[in-house]
Amino acid sequence: MPQTPPHAAVLTELEPVVAENLDRHIRMAKEWHPHDYVPWDEGRNFAFLGGEDWSPEQSKLDETAKAAMFVNLLTEDNLPSYHREIATRFGRDGAWGQWVGRWTAEEGRHGIAIRDYLVVTRGVDPVALERARMDYMTLGYDSGDKSPLEAVAYVSFQELATRVSHRNTGRATGDPVADKLLARIATDENLHMIFYRNLVTAAFDIDPDEMMKAVAKEVMNFEMPGANMANFRKNSTIIAKAGIYDLRLHHDEVVSPILRTWKVFDRTDFGPEGERAREELAAFLAGLDAQATRFVEGRERLRARMAARGEVPVQV
């Protein structure tokens, strides 16, 4: 039976935009295959089949790259939860349903490719990785009670954040194969971001006040979907110190460019509620910018101290 999601009116109004952007997405997307990006000739059996089990010295990744790859893969792994989230918000019929299926299929290959790379190259402990996967997928992901407009605003920022994280992780590995793989995944994420970003652009014209409130709420409460995984805060700190993903990147390369595309601070069609949400967002962004500056300055001081001691800090 067709399933009608809550707040169906706004979804119905956006459906022609979804259909148009789905067609655009399919025209722009380039076919690729995960197996092409995995160095299979580096693989060998583990002890279960008579080979040798993993040990740390087998990995060519440093601790920063391991942490970033670990977090990126586990985040991608929770696809069943993400599918449920968007299928529940957007429905499984019409253009929305076609998009949900297409997005899920494209996202599925990201975890496959990263996992195959890590297992074949012995980049991380596969036993620890599998145990973490079991725990995190059992826990699942729940974005809360987001409206469709809040959901589409959130994924606009989240897809771009994921693109930035994958791209910088690839560079941090020091491995051309991993760099190429994660650049390819980042291209998918960028196309997904453009799809959602275009929907928000259309929604601003349909209901500017409600869309402004949704955008402000999602920016001010933003969390990556992996925030509830074990050791996320510890690994995020490692990732931020290396410049793979930090507050400065979040402000400058994720939030600000998308807000500029939507002309959030140039629009003249807001009512009192929209204006209030925009003012709250502006104040939040000023605080985020200041916080990002303090973080970068502190990181530079740390790197200078490490350099003075003859240590080489990891940075992208």
C-alpha positions in Angstrom: 0.0 0.0 0.0 1.3 3.5 -0.7 2.6 5.1 2.4 1.8 8.8 3.1 4.4 10.5 5.3 3.5 13.2 7.7 3.4 16.8 6.5 2.5 15.5 3.0 1.3 18.9 1.7 4.8 20.4 1.5 6.2 17.1 0.0 3.5 17.2 -2.7 4.4 20.8 -3.6 8.1 19.8 -3.9 7.5 16.6 -5.9 8.0 18.3 -9.3 11.3 19.7 -8.1 12.3 16.3 -6.8 11.5 14.7 -10.2 13.4 17.4 -12.0 16.5 17.1 -9.8 16.3 13.3 -9.8 16.6 13.5 -13.6 19.4 15.9 -13.3 21.2 13.7 -10.8 21.0 10.7 -13.0 22.4 12.6 -15.9 25.3 14.0 -13.9 26.2 10.8 -12.0 29.0 8.7 -13.4 28.9 4.9 -13.1 31.6 3.5 -10.9 32.4 0.1 -9.2 33.8 -0.4 -5.7 36.0 -3.3 -6.8 38.0 -1.1 -9.2 39.3 1.0 -6.2 40.6 -1.9 -4.1 44.2 -3.1 -4.4 43.3 -6.8 -4.3 46.9 -7.9 -4.9 47.8 -6.7 -1.4 45.3 -9.2 0.2 46.0 -12.5 1.9 44.3 -14.9 4.2 43.8 -14.4 7.9 44.4 -17.1 10.4 41.0 -18.7 10.1 42.0 -19.8 6.6 45.6 -20.6 7.5 47.0 -17.2 7.1 48.1 -14.6 9.6 45.8 -12.4 11.7 46.1 -8.6 11.8 48.8 -6.8 13.8 49.4 -3.1 14.0 52.6 -3.0 12.1 50.9 -4.4 9.0 49.0 -1.1 8.5 50.6 1.7 6.5 48.1 4.2 8.0 49.1 6.4 10.9 46.8 6.7 13.9 45.0 9.8 12.5 44.2 8.2 9.2 43.0 5.0 11.1 40.7 7.1 13.3 39.3 8.9 10.3 38.8 5.8 8.1 37.2 4.0 11.1 34.7 6.8 11.8 33.9 7.3 8.1 33.2 3.6 7.5 31.1 3.1 10.6 29.1 6.2 9.7 28.5 4.8 6.2 27.6 1.4 7.6 24.5 2.6 9.3 22.7 2.9 6.0 19.7 0.8 7.1 18.9 3.5 9.7 19.4 6.3 7.3 17.1 4.6 4.7 14.4 4.3 7.3 14.8 8.0 8.2 14.4 9.4 4.7 11.8 6.8 3.6 9.7 7.7 6.7 10.1 11.5 6.1 9.7 11.5 2.3 7.7 8.4 1.5 8.3 5.5 -0.9 6.0 6.6 -3.8 6.5 8.8 -6.8 9.6 10.9 -7.4 10.4 11.0 -3.7 10.3 7.2 -3.5 12.5 6.9 -6.6 15.0 9.3 -5.0 15.1 7.4 -1.7 15.9 4.1 -3.6 18.5 5.7 -5.8 20.2 7.5 -2.9 20.3 4.3 -0.8 21.8 2.3 -3.7 24.5 4.9 -4.2 25.3 5.2 -0.6 25.6 1.4 -0.2 28.7 1.1 -2.3 30.6 3.6 0.0 30.8 1.2 2.9 31.5 -1.7 0.7 34.5 0.0 -0.9 36.0 1.4 2.3 35.6 -1.9 4.1 37.2 -3.9 1.2 40.1 -1.4 1.1 40.7 -1.6 4.8 40.5 -5.4 5.1 42.6 -6.0 2.0 45.4 -3.6 3.0 45.1 -4.5 6.7 44.6 -0.8 7.4 42.8 -1.3 10.7 42.1 -4.2 13.1 39.2 -6.1 11.3 38.1 -7.7 14.5 37.7 -4.4 16.3 36.1 -2.9 13.2 33.5 -5.7 13.1 32.7 -5.5 16.8 32.2 -1.8 16.4 30.0 -2.3 13.4 27.8 -4.7 15.3 27.5 -2.3 18.2 26.8 0.8 16.2 24.3 -0.8 13.8 22.5 -2.4 16.7 22.2 1.0 18.3 21.1 2.5 15.0 20.5 6.2 14.2 17.5 8.3 15.1 17.4 11.9 13.9 14.5 12.8 16.2 11.2 14.3 15.3 12.3 16.3 12.3 9.8 17.8 9.9 10.4 17.2 6.2 11.7 20.8 5.8 14.1 20.2 8.8 15.2 16.9 7.4 16.0 18.3 3.9 17.9 21.2 5.5 19.9 18.8 7.7 20.9 16.5 4.9 22.0 19.4 2.7 24.6 20.3 5.4 25.4 16.7 6.3 26.1 15.5 2.7 28.5 18.4 2.2 30.2 17.7 5.6 30.6 14.1 4.6 32.1 15.1 1.3 34.7 17.3 3.1 35.5 14.6 5.6 36.0 11.9 3.0 38.1 14.1 0.7 40.4 15.2 3.5 40.7 11.7 5.0 41.9 10.5 1.6 44.7 13.1 1.6 45.6 12.3 5.2 46.1 8.6 4.4 49.2 9.3 2.3 48.1 6.4 0.1 47.2 7.3 -3.5 44.8 4.4 -3.7 42.8 5.5 -0.7 42.9 9.1 -1.8 41.4 8.1 -5.2 38.8 5.9 -3.6 37.6 8.6 -1.1 37.7 11.3 -3.8 35.3 9.1 -5.8 33.0 8.7 -2.8 33.2 12.4 -2.1 31.9 13.1 -5.6 28.8 11.0 -4.8 28.3 13.0 -1.6 28.6 16.3 -3.5 25.9 15.3 -6.0 23.6 14.2 -3.1 24.2 17.6 -1.4 23.3 19.5 -4.6 20.0 17.5 -4.9 19.0 18.4 -1.4 20.3 22.0 -1.6 18.1 22.5 -4.7 15.0 21.3 -2.9 15.6 23.7 -0.1 16.0 26.5 -2.6 12.6 25.7 -4.0 11.1 25.3 -0.5 12.3 28.8 0.4 10.0 30.1 -2.4 7.1 28.0 -1.3 7.2 28.8 2.5 10.1 31.2 3.3 9.4 31.5 7.0 9.0 27.8 7.7 12.1 27.0 5.6 14.1 29.7 7.4 13.1 28.4 10.8 14.1 24.8 9.7 17.5 26.0 8.4 18.3 27.9 11.6 17.3 25.0 13.8 19.4 22.5 11.9 22.5 24.7 11.7 22.3 25.5 15.4 21.8 21.9 16.5 23.9 20.2 13.8 25.5 16.8 14.6 27.0 14.3 12.3 25.0 11.0 12.2 27.9 9.1 13.7 27.9 11.2 16.9 26.3 8.4 18.9 29.0 5.8 18.1 31.4 4.6 20.7 34.6 6.8 21.0 33.2 9.3 18.5 34.3 12.3 20.6 37.9 11.0 21.0 38.2 10.2 17.3 36.6 13.5 16.3 39.3 15.3 18.4 42.0 13.4 16.6 40.4 14.3 13.2 40.0 17.9 14.1 43.6 18.3 15.4 44.8 17.0 12.0 42.5 19.4 10.1 40.5 16.7 8.4 37.2 18.1 9.8 37.0 20.9 12.4 35.0 23.9 13.3 36.7 26.1 10.8 36.0 23.8 7.9 32.4 23.3 9.2 31.9 27.1 9.2 33.8 28.0 6.0 33.3 25.0 3.7 30.0 23.6 4.8 27.6 26.0 6.4 28.6 29.3 4.8 28.6 28.2 1.2 25.2 26.6 1.4 23.7 29.6 3.2 25.1 31.9 0.4 23.5 29.7 -2.3 20.2 30.0 -0.5 20.8 33.8 -0.2 19.6 33.5 3.4 20.9 36.9 4.4 19.8 38.7 1.3 16.1 37.6 1.2 13.4 40.2 1.7 10.4 37.9 1.9 10.4 36.8 5.5 7.7 37.6 8.0 8.3 38.2 11.7 9.1 34.5 12.4 11.5 34.1 9.6 13.3 37.3 10.5 13.6 36.2 14.1 15.1 32.8 13.0 17.5 34.6 10.7 18.7 36.9 13.5 19.2 33.9 15.8 21.2 32.1 13.0 23.4 35.2 12.4 24.2 35.4 16.1 25.0 31.7 16.2 27.3 31.9 13.2 29.2 34.8 14.8 29.8 32.6 17.8 30.7 29.6 15.7 33.2 31.7 13.7 34.8 33.0 16.9 35.0 29.5 18.4 36.6 28.2 15.2 39.2 30.9 15.3 40.1 30.1 18.8 40.4 26.4 17.9 42.6 27.0 14.9 44.9 29.4 17.0 45.2 26.8 19.7 46.0 24.1 17.2 48.7 26.2 15.6 50.3 26.8 19.0 50.3 23.1 19.7 51.9 22.4 16.3 54.6 25.0 16.9 55.4 23.4 20.3 55.6 19.9 18.7 57.8 21.3 15.9 60.1 22.8 18.5 60.4 19.4 20.1 61.3 17.8 16.8 57.9 16.1 16.5 55.9 16.2 13.2 52.3 17.0 13.7 49.8 15.3 11.4 47.9 17.8 9.2 46.0 17.8 5.9 
